Amino acid sequence: MAQRLELGLDTFGDVTSAPDGERLPQHQVLRNVVAEAVLADSVGIDFIGIGEHHREDFAVSAPDVVLAAIAGQTKRIRLGSAVTVLSSDDPIRVFQRFSTLDALSNGRAEVILGRGSFTESFPLFGLDLAQYEELFEEKLELFAQLRQETPVTWSGKTRGPLQNQRVYPPTATGELPAWIAVGGTPQSVVRAAHYGLPLMLAIIGGEPARFAPFVDLYKRALAQFGRPMLPVGAHSPGYVAATDDQALEEAWPHFERMQNRIGRERGWSPTTHSDYLASAGPDGALFIGSPETVATKIVRVARELDLSRFDLKYSLGTLPHEKLMNCIRLYGTEVAPLVREQLA
């Protein structure tokens, strides 16, 4: 039987380089992100996800606002976050913003919830990193109740209680689509199953195949909680150009700078070109290459992990907007048809 796979794109609004090599101002990057999403809609991509960061190298700190701008210029592409850092946000405001986006986009909104791999939002919003786990657990519990769109009664330690409180606006369908993003811990996988939310795997390093046990755990946990089978998606970095050599050559300097900048903050060893090539190889987490190469890799990973959606994180550090536009065009017009043909 043919496997149905939706194909999406993700961006964090990475601050990109201008043709002269200078970094673009963030306000221009934000306008470019909207243009990229409009192109994605025109070439048939199923989903666009906009990430949230609060730092100099990423322009998007308010994904829902960017998504609303995209909604006004697109017709069919679904719109979501990648991710919403629920730990440092208010669940009620998250629900309100995305239910509003759902209305404005005529039912195309969804939210991907996660803890995020960066922690700048905690001090920015006056939160204690020591409560990292507790904040996410409590806020996810509240958000799960909000999605039922009935009066909410709730109490916890991290915010004031609610007593038979309604939250507006409701969605037209009565339930806002939501996913849980996980980096690969069993606890996070079981948590997604417990709340009956689809699972989005953030595969940013190592072999994608190593996530297969987490998919199996998720399915077993859903069964144990008495829930139906739900979609599993994966998000991975990548870049498409006309040939493998062109894609690898164009992406490398921007990827290297991005990885080493973040690596210095986190104490990682500097990335090497051989590491990069290995990650872009058949078994690695980077989906970089020609349309044929990227499509073949997506199909294999989709089968290995029984995916319902694959999202390509197409922005790679300072990689220029013009090259990102070409990547999106190839992803929609060449990669997607090849994937569908192979899966059929």
Buried (B, 14 or more C-beta within 10 A) or exposed (E): EEBEBBBBBBBBBBBBBBEEEEBBEBEBBBBBBBBBBBBBBBBBBBBBBBBBBBBEBBBBBEBBBBBBBBBEEBEEBBBBBBBBBBBBBBBBEBBBBBBBBBBBBEEBBBBBBBBBBBBBBBEEEEBEEEBBEBBBBBBBBBBBBBBEBEEBEBEBEBBEEBEEEEBEEBBEEEEBBBBBBBBBEEEBBBBBBBBBBBBBBBBBBEBBEBBBEBBEBBBEBBEEEEBEEBBBBBBBBBBBBEEBEBBBEBBBBBBBBBBBEBEEEEEEEEBEEEBBBEBBBEBBBBBBBBBBBBBBBBBBBBEBBBBBBBBBBBBBBBBBBEBBBBBBBBBBEBBBEBBBEBBE
